[in-house]
Amino acid sequence: MTKPAILVFAGSIRTGSINEKLAVNAAAAIADAGGDVSHISLSDYPLPIYNGDLEDAEGVPENGKKLAERFVASQGIFIAAPEYNGGITPLLKNTIDWVSRPKSTEHRPGPYKGRVFAIGGASNGGFGGYRGLLQLRHTLENALGTLMVPEMISVPGANQAFDEAGKLTAERPAGLLKTVAERLVAMAKTFGS
Ligand SMILES: Cc1cc2nc3c(=O)[nH]c(=O)nc-3n(C[C@H](O)[C@H](O)[C@H](O)COP(=O)(O)O)c2cc1C
């Protein structure tokens, strides 16, 4: 495999999202590191709040299946995740849950196993969304069985971490982003299927 396919998205669809800014920077860093990047927005895959009755009646929604296929078509996935009340945001958790349903794709072992994940978060607060990243990591790694890049990027004080053009200029997270991007591409090449 020459260039591994890497999917990038943010767990926010808010206009002016700082995590979307992080996702843009991650997409560029991953491309620089040799990844074949597809940067998507969850706003293009709206999904209802998960409800088992809805799934029983109608199955996994088309957008859940489309997203699952995008996961399957990727060797690596980068998620820029905001933190709400110390945890995963409802948009991101709902997306992860729908994609995890067995009928989201015919592909076995499904959309999570066999893909390498890397995660980061940005927040105006001092923790940079790190508590949310720990929850997200737990879900992806321990519950869904993905292989993960060990390092995670958090961008604290995000209102001052990006320049006017949206480039991540804060030194420490920018350095970490490069490391994570290189690691994601290398691991996706070796372990991604
Ligand atoms: C319900 C709610 C809870 C929040 N909880 C946290 C929090 O625990 N930690 C934190 O750093 N920021 C928290 N925030 C602030 C978000 O980090 C901030 O809104 C951020 O801009 C969201 O990311 P986005 O810009 O990518 O949408 C919270 C925001 C909302 C709406």
Ligand as a Chemical Component Dictionary entry (heavy atoms), coordinates in Angstrom:
data_LIG
# 
_chem_comp.id                   LIG 
_chem_comp.type                 NON-POLYMER 
_chem_comp.pdbx_formal_charge   0 
_chem_comp.three_letter_code    LIG 
# 
loop_
_chem_comp_atom.comp_id 
_chem_comp_atom.atom_id 
_chem_comp_atom.alt_atom_id 
_chem_comp_atom.type_symbol 
_chem_comp_atom.charge 
_chem_comp_atom.model_Cartn_x 
_chem_comp_atom.model_Cartn_y 
_chem_comp_atom.model_Cartn_z 
_chem_comp_atom.pdbx_ordinal 
LIG C1  C1  C 0 -23.235 21.676 27.120 1  
LIG C2  C2  C 0 -21.816 22.151 27.059 2  
LIG C3  C3  C 0 -20.892 21.636 27.940 3  
LIG C4  C4  C 0 -19.552 22.037 27.881 4  
LIG N1  N1  N 0 -18.637 21.451 28.708 5  
LIG C5  C5  C 0 -17.326 21.721 28.549 6  
LIG C6  C6  C 0 -16.347 21.024 29.310 7  
LIG O1  O1  O 0 -16.626 20.162 30.100 8  
LIG N2  N2  N 0 -15.049 21.308 29.082 9  
LIG C7  C7  C 0 -14.657 22.246 28.178 10 
LIG O2  O2  O 0 -13.462 22.447 28.000 11 
LIG N3  N3  N 0 -15.567 22.942 27.438 12 
LIG C8  C8  C 0 -16.876 22.697 27.611 13 
LIG N4  N4  N 0 -17.814 23.357 26.866 14 
LIG C9  C9  C 0 -17.371 24.403 25.960 15 
LIG C10 C10 C 0 -16.964 23.833 24.616 16 
LIG O3  O3  O 0 -15.651 23.361 24.709 17 
LIG C11 C11 C 0 -17.085 24.921 23.567 18 
LIG O4  O4  O 0 -18.457 25.214 23.373 19 
LIG C12 C12 C 0 -16.436 24.537 22.258 20 
LIG O5  O5  O 0 -16.418 25.676 21.428 21 
LIG C13 C13 C 0 -17.174 23.387 21.585 22 
LIG O6  O6  O 0 -16.459 22.953 20.481 23 
LIG P1  P1  P 0 -16.751 23.454 18.991 24 
LIG O7  O7  O 0 -16.288 24.908 18.948 25 
LIG O8  O8  O 0 -15.882 22.582 18.159 26 
LIG O9  O9  O 0 -18.211 23.331 18.729 27 
LIG C14 C14 C 0 -19.153 22.997 26.924 28 
LIG C15 C15 C 0 -20.116 23.519 26.037 29 
LIG C16 C16 C 0 -21.420 23.098 26.091 30 
LIG C17 C17 C 0 -22.428 23.638 25.102 31 
# 
loop_
_chem_comp_bond.comp_id 
_chem_comp_bond.atom_id_1 
_chem_comp_bond.atom_id_2 
_chem_comp_bond.value_order 
_chem_comp_bond.pdbx_ordinal 
LIG C1  C2  SING 1  
LIG C2  C3  SING 2  
LIG C2  C16 DOUB 3  
LIG C3  C4  DOUB 4  
LIG C4  N1  SING 5  
LIG C4  C14 SING 6  
LIG N1  C5  DOUB 7  
LIG C5  C6  SING 8  
LIG C5  C8  SING 9  
LIG C6  O1  DOUB 10 
LIG C6  N2  SING 11 
LIG N2  C7  SING 12 
LIG C7  O2  DOUB 13 
LIG C7  N3  SING 14 
LIG N3  C8  DOUB 15 
LIG C8  N4  SING 16 
LIG N4  C9  SING 17 
LIG N4  C14 SING 18 
LIG C9  C10 SING 19 
LIG C10 O3  SING 20 
LIG C10 C11 SING 21 
LIG C11 O4  SING 22 
LIG C11 C12 SING 23 
LIG C12 O5  SING 24 
LIG C12 C13 SING 25 
LIG C13 O6  SING 26 
LIG O6  P1  SING 27 
LIG P1  O7  DOUB 28 
LIG P1  O8  SING 29 
LIG P1  O9  SING 30 
LIG C14 C15 DOUB 31 
LIG C15 C16 SING 32 
LIG C16 C17 SING 33 
# 
